[in-house]
């Protein structure tokens, strides 16, 4: 669990496959107090398939979790 994969759904017109390997940063509230924390990682996959009804694409990123503050799901 020292590295986790995030699945994101994003607007298709903003992203393409050339983003693989690019750095990302995301924020989330971490229990027990909901403190906002930032995590860094890299994009590992941009789906070539567009969800046409919503014009969205699936993007995966891996983030470092060496301090084990994140949990799956």
Secondary structure, 3 states (H helix, E strand, C coil): CCEEEEEEEEEHHHCCHHHCCCEEEEEEEECCCCEEEEEEEEEEEEEEEEECCCCEEEEEEEEECCCCCCCCC
